[in-house]
Amino acid sequence: MQDGHIPKPGTAEIEQYENVDDIPKREVTQKQLLDSGDDPEGWLLYGNNYERHHFSTADIITPKNVSNLSLEWKHETVQNARQAAWFQGSVLVIPGDPPIIYQTNGTEQTRAINARTGEVLWFHQYHPKGIVSESEPPANRGVGVLGDTVYKATLDHGVLALNRYDGTEKWYYNGAYEYRGETAEGSRQLAMHDELQTWKRNRSQASNYPIVPFEDMFVMGSSGGEWGVHGWADGVTTDGEQAWHTGMTPPDQWVGDAWKHGGSTVWQAPAIDPESGTTVLPTGNPGPWFGTVRPGWNPYSAGKVAVDFHSGDVKWNYQESPHDWWDYDSPSPAVIYEAEMDGETRKLASWPGKTGWVYTVDLETGDLVERSEEYVEHINTWAIPPQNMEDAEWTAPHLLGGTDPQPSSFDPQRRTLFLKANNQPMKMAWSYIDYEMGEEYKGETFITASDNQQGSIPEWEKPPGNITALDPVTGKIKWQDWMDEAPWGGLLSTTTGLTFAGTPSGNLVAYDSETGDRLWTEQIIPRLDGNPVTWVDPTTGKQYVYIQGGGGTEQNVIAVYSMEG
């Protein structure tokens, strides 16, 4: 394996502010990470636990008093926001006096923030090799923290390790080092460092991948399924060394050389069962979009792949859309939990798909246990696109779902999965194109139905988006809140029976988890794409709720609401 400790291809600047020494010098332990989901005083992992529940035991805010939430602090335009970026990520909150927030956005910016006051304590700006596109701004979904280190994926296919107390750099892991500027059979298809001129969303970089440390390692993936790459996952030690490498287009299961440009990238967070080490990875669409050049089912694309965390060995894969033509990749992370079924306790994994159903499988075998009721409408689903758009039929779900990368929340006490959904039809058409290194490799175009077409498209009867609550074991829907635009961003559920979600209109809404009633609404920004998190500060006696959203260099917002116990 190559040593990851080489000079990074980009440059960086670090700013430490007046009160940087306020960050408590206390290392984050592996035990703290394991206990994060049960500790109301922090949010130490993407999703708050390895099983990816986005659930908190904080209990000050309840359905009865949530209407008393008030603004604690807010940044209208984030300090040092110098380039366009989507605020789609989730922050970490490390308990202490004061608690510290670690926040990122897409153009390689990382901040340490005093969670009580909103004061930025240090700021790290990485400038990757390549130009960040203002028209297609990137997204970063968050960092990982273990010990005294913050781990962050970068646009140029690497991981930066930062000192969590002052933002200084420790090392850079170069995920593309062995293959820079060339095609390598059996490994990464394309390294972008030397030939990259303008970064575009979904190109073969790892920036949007949240790092989740477990024991002495983390898993790193990449995006790029529209650019002729093939997917992979790396096991990387917390010292920055490659431990294993697993391809997501297994050559012996694809026809001919189609695997070489087969997509199936891993660009969202894994769910990890700490007991067994089973790690469920979301996989992207096969490439190119038109399927004539890649016959067969194209494993492991458009579904979930379970690997052993410590070795990278594949345990199973489940495909939602074998031989996909519709960009029905499966980026929304799985949730892992235990449930009683047929008189026995089983470990299960559940997730919503772009296909508009929730899939529940046995965690150790990948066998399907339940496919839910449809939570969006299905219209001509699985119709193969024609070569001319004028011959295309309206189909649904859309290539944005169903559910795209939006993380669900799971309330284990109520056995309820909460998700966001898109309910718009589309038309698609394809044309043959040849692969060219570094160029987009899709071969399909699409159009989206507009609201004023709803009456003229048969079977499209409901609004364009919703938030859904359902039981993933039975597949039965409990409630839905339909809205006039598809919602993005994640959800947060709490032990008291609340679920928080951002809406397309920029509202942060608190729902009654049992009934779906809207109990509190606050207008924050025109677009909320981030994932809400919550924590309790024992010193102030308050519970806090954090949300971020926006896009571009203006109207980026970080907002924190609170309530005293």
BELKA-V921174 format. One record per backbone hydrogen bond with DSSP energy under -1.0 kcal/mol. NH is the residue of the N-H (numbers start at 1). CO is the residue of the C=O. E is the energy in kcal/mol with one decimal. If there is no record, write none. Layout:
BEGIN
nh=NH co=CO e=E
nh=NH co=CO e=E
END
This chain:
BEGIN
nh=6 co=4 e=-1.8
nh=11 co=127 e=-1.9
nh=13 co=125 e=-2.2
nh=15 co=123 e=-2.8
nh=17 co=121 e=-2.5
nh=20 co=17 e=-2.0
nh=22 co=19 e=-2.3
nh=23 co=20 e=-1.5
nh=26 co=24 e=-2.0
nh=28 co=147 e=-2.4
nh=33 co=29 e=-1.7
nh=34 co=30 e=-2.3
nh=35 co=31 e=-2.0
nh=38 co=35 e=-1.6
nh=39 co=36 e=-1.2
nh=42 co=39 e=-1.2
nh=43 co=93 e=-2.5
nh=48 co=45 e=-2.6
nh=52 co=49 e=-1.6
nh=54 co=47 e=-2.7
nh=56 co=493 e=-2.0
nh=66 co=62 e=-1.7
nh=68 co=65 e=-2.6
nh=69 co=66 e=-1.9
nh=70 co=562 e=-2.0
nh=72 co=560 e=-3.0
nh=73 co=560 e=-1.5
nh=75 co=558 e=-2.6
nh=81 co=78 e=-1.8
nh=82 co=80 e=-1.1
nh=86 co=138 e=-2.6
nh=87 co=550 e=-1.1
nh=88 co=86 e=-1.0
nh=90 co=141 e=-1.2
nh=92 co=102 e=-1.7
nh=93 co=43 e=-2.7
nh=94 co=100 e=-3.0
nh=100 co=94 e=-2.0
nh=101 co=113 e=-3.0
nh=102 co=92 e=-2.2
nh=103 co=111 e=-2.2
nh=105 co=109 e=-1.4
nh=108 co=106 e=-1.1
nh=109 co=105 e=-1.3
nh=110 co=124 e=-2.3
nh=111 co=103 e=-2.6
nh=112 co=122 e=-2.1
nh=113 co=101 e=-2.7
nh=114 co=119 e=-2.9
nh=115 co=99 e=-2.3
nh=118 co=114 e=-3.0
nh=121 co=112 e=-3.4
nh=122 co=112 e=-1.1
nh=123 co=15 e=-2.6
nh=124 co=110 e=-2.8
nh=125 co=13 e=-2.7
nh=126 co=108 e=-2.3
nh=127 co=11 e=-3.8
nh=131 co=197 e=-1.8
nh=144 co=151 e=-2.1
nh=146 co=149 e=-1.9
nh=147 co=28 e=-3.3
nh=149 co=146 e=-1.8
nh=150 co=162 e=-2.9
nh=151 co=144 e=-3.2
nh=152 co=160 e=-2.5
nh=154 co=158 e=-2.6
nh=157 co=154 e=-1.1
nh=159 co=173 e=-1.9
nh=160 co=152 e=-3.2
nh=161 co=171 e=-2.7
nh=162 co=150 e=-3.0
nh=163 co=168 e=-3.4
nh=164 co=148 e=-2.6
nh=167 co=163 e=-2.7
nh=170 co=161 e=-3.4
nh=173 co=159 e=-3.1
nh=175 co=157 e=-1.5
nh=177 co=174 e=-1.2
nh=179 co=176 e=-1.3
nh=182 co=179 e=-1.9
nh=187 co=184 e=-1.7
nh=196 co=192 e=-2.1
nh=199 co=131 e=-3.1
nh=203 co=200 e=-2.1
nh=205 co=203 e=-3.1
nh=206 co=154 e=-1.0
nh=209 co=206 e=-1.9
nh=214 co=217 e=-3.2
nh=217 co=214 e=-1.7
nh=218 co=236 e=-2.4
nh=220 co=234 e=-2.7
nh=223 co=205 e=-3.1
nh=227 co=224 e=-2.2
nh=229 co=224 e=-1.0
nh=231 co=263 e=-3.7
nh=233 co=246 e=-2.1
nh=234 co=220 e=-2.9
nh=235 co=244 e=-2.5
nh=236 co=218 e=-3.1
nh=237 co=241 e=-3.2
nh=238 co=216 e=-1.9
nh=240 co=237 e=-2.2
nh=243 co=235 e=-3.8
nh=244 co=235 e=-1.4
nh=246 co=233 e=-2.8
nh=248 co=231 e=-2.5
nh=253 co=250 e=-2.2
nh=258 co=255 e=-1.7
nh=260 co=257 e=-1.8
nh=261 co=258 e=-1.2
nh=262 co=259 e=-1.6
nh=263 co=229 e=-2.8
nh=264 co=285 e=-2.7
nh=271 co=280 e=-1.7
nh=272 co=50 e=-2.9
nh=273 co=278 e=-2.5
nh=277 co=273 e=-2.8
nh=279 co=307 e=-2.7
nh=280 co=271 e=-3.1
nh=281 co=305 e=-3.3
nh=283 co=303 e=-2.6
nh=284 co=265 e=-2.1
nh=290 co=442 e=-1.5
nh=294 co=291 e=-1.4
nh=301 co=298 e=-1.8
nh=302 co=284 e=-3.1
nh=304 co=318 e=-2.4
nh=305 co=281 e=-2.4
nh=306 co=316 e=-2.7
nh=307 co=279 e=-2.6
nh=308 co=313 e=-2.4
nh=309 co=277 e=-2.4
nh=312 co=308 e=-3.1
nh=315 co=306 e=-3.5
nh=316 co=306 e=-1.2
nh=318 co=304 e=-2.8
nh=320 co=302 e=-2.4
nh=321 co=302 e=-1.2
nh=323 co=297 e=-1.8
nh=329 co=327 e=-1.4
nh=330 co=283 e=-2.5
nh=335 co=350 e=-2.4
nh=336 co=51 e=-1.8
nh=337 co=348 e=-2.0
nh=339 co=346 e=-2.2
nh=341 co=344 e=-3.2
nh=344 co=341 e=-1.7
nh=346 co=339 e=-2.7
nh=348 co=337 e=-3.1
nh=349 co=361 e=-2.2
nh=350 co=335 e=-2.3
nh=351 co=359 e=-1.7
nh=353 co=357 e=-2.0
nh=356 co=353 e=-1.8
nh=359 co=351 e=-2.8
nh=360 co=370 e=-2.5
nh=361 co=349 e=-2.7
nh=362 co=367 e=-2.4
nh=363 co=347 e=-2.4
nh=366 co=362 e=-2.8
nh=369 co=360 e=-3.5
nh=370 co=360 e=-1.8
nh=372 co=358 e=-2.6
nh=373 co=475 e=-2.8
nh=375 co=356 e=-2.0
nh=379 co=396 e=-1.4
nh=383 co=380 e=-1.8
nh=391 co=388 e=-1.6
nh=392 co=389 e=-1.6
nh=395 co=426 e=-2.9
nh=396 co=379 e=-2.4
nh=398 co=401 e=-1.3
nh=401 co=398 e=-1.9
nh=403 co=353 e=-1.6
nh=409 co=418 e=-1.8
nh=410 co=53 e=-2.8
nh=411 co=416 e=-2.8
nh=416 co=411 e=-1.7
nh=417 co=470 e=-3.1
nh=418 co=409 e=-3.1
nh=419 co=468 e=-2.5
nh=421 co=466 e=-2.4
nh=422 co=402 e=-2.3
nh=423 co=464 e=-3.9
nh=426 co=395 e=-2.6
nh=427 co=447 e=-2.2
nh=429 co=445 e=-2.0
nh=430 co=386 e=-2.2
nh=431 co=443 e=-2.7
nh=439 co=436 e=-2.4
nh=441 co=226 e=-3.6
nh=445 co=429 e=-2.5
nh=447 co=427 e=-2.1
nh=449 co=425 e=-2.2
nh=453 co=450 e=-1.9
nh=454 co=451 e=-1.6
nh=456 co=453 e=-1.4
nh=460 co=457 e=-1.8
nh=461 co=459 e=-1.2
nh=465 co=483 e=-1.8
nh=466 co=421 e=-1.7
nh=467 co=481 e=-1.6
nh=468 co=419 e=-2.4
nh=469 co=479 e=-2.7
nh=470 co=417 e=-2.2
nh=471 co=476 e=-2.5
nh=475 co=471 e=-2.6
nh=478 co=469 e=-3.2
nh=479 co=469 e=-1.5
nh=481 co=467 e=-2.6
nh=483 co=465 e=-2.8
nh=492 co=500 e=-1.9
nh=493 co=54 e=-2.2
nh=494 co=498 e=-2.4
nh=495 co=56 e=-1.9
nh=497 co=494 e=-1.7
nh=499 co=511 e=-1.8
nh=500 co=492 e=-3.3
nh=501 co=509 e=-2.2
nh=503 co=507 e=-2.2
nh=506 co=503 e=-2.0
nh=508 co=522 e=-2.7
nh=509 co=501 e=-3.0
nh=510 co=520 e=-2.7
nh=511 co=499 e=-3.3
nh=512 co=517 e=-2.4
nh=513 co=497 e=-2.5
nh=516 co=512 e=-3.1
nh=519 co=510 e=-3.0
nh=520 co=510 e=-1.1
nh=522 co=508 e=-1.9
nh=524 co=506 e=-2.7
nh=525 co=506 e=-1.3
nh=530 co=548 e=-1.7
nh=531 co=89 e=-2.2
nh=533 co=546 e=-1.6
nh=535 co=544 e=-1.6
nh=536 co=40 e=-2.2
nh=537 co=542 e=-2.6
nh=541 co=537 e=-2.0
nh=543 co=563 e=-2.7
nh=544 co=535 e=-3.1
nh=545 co=561 e=-2.8
nh=546 co=533 e=-2.9
nh=547 co=559 e=-2.2
nh=549 co=557 e=-1.9
nh=557 co=549 e=-2.5
nh=558 co=75 e=-1.5
nh=559 co=547 e=-2.6
nh=560 co=73 e=-2.6
nh=561 co=545 e=-2.8
nh=562 co=70 e=-2.7
nh=563 co=543 e=-1.7
nh=565 co=541 e=-3.0
END
